[in-house]
C-alpha cells in the first residue's frame, strides 16, 4: 500500500472511532456475552498497542471491538467475518484494520502478516478463556493469575469451545512468554 493510500485510509478511519464502533456493535449484536467478548478483545488490543504501536491505540482497539461484528447474524465460515468487513469498509475503516479482522479467522486464508493481525488472533480466544476462568472463581478476575489460566487450559472439558491450538499458535506468533501474554490480557480485562 502506498504512503498516500495509507494516509487517506487513516484520515477516513477518523470517522470510525470507538464510540461509532460501539453504536454499530449495539445495532448488530444483541447478545450481551458477545458484546462483552468484543469489549474484552478491544481491551487486550489496547494493552498491546500501548507497547507495540502507541500512536495507533484506537485503531488497534477498533479491530478488537469490531472483529466479531457479524458473528451473531452471519456465523458461518462462508460469511464471518467477510460480511462485517464489507460493512466496515463501506464505513471508512482502513485496510489494516480490515485485514486484521479477516486474519483473526484462520479459515479465511488471510495471512497474519502485520503486528495488528497477529495480536488480534493471539488475544481473541484467550480473552474468552480468561472470562470463562473468572466466572468460576468466587472473586472473578480480582486474583486470577496466569498459573490458574494455564491449569484450566490443560482441562479440555473446561470451556471446550475455546481453541487451545489457536491460543498456543497466537503466543508462538507473538514470540512472547505464555505467562507474560496471559498476564497482559488479564490486566487489560481487569481494567474494564
HELIX and SHEET records of a PDB file:
HELIX    1   1 UNK A    3  UNK A   13  1                                  11    
HELIX    2   2 UNK A   18  UNK A   28  1                                  11    
HELIX    3   3 UNK A   32  UNK A   52  1                                  21    
HELIX    4   4 UNK A   54  UNK A   56  5                                   3    
HELIX    5   5 UNK A   57  UNK A   66  1                                  10    
HELIX    6   6 UNK A   82  UNK A   90  1                                   9    
HELIX    7   7 UNK A   95  UNK A  103  1                                   9    
HELIX    8   8 UNK A  106  UNK A  108  5                                   3    
HELIX    9   9 UNK A  115  UNK A  135  1                                  21    
HELIX   10  10 UNK A  146  UNK A  154  1                                   9    
HELIX   11  11 UNK A  164  UNK A  174  1                                  11    
HELIX   12  12 UNK A  178  UNK A  191  1                                  14    
END                                                                             
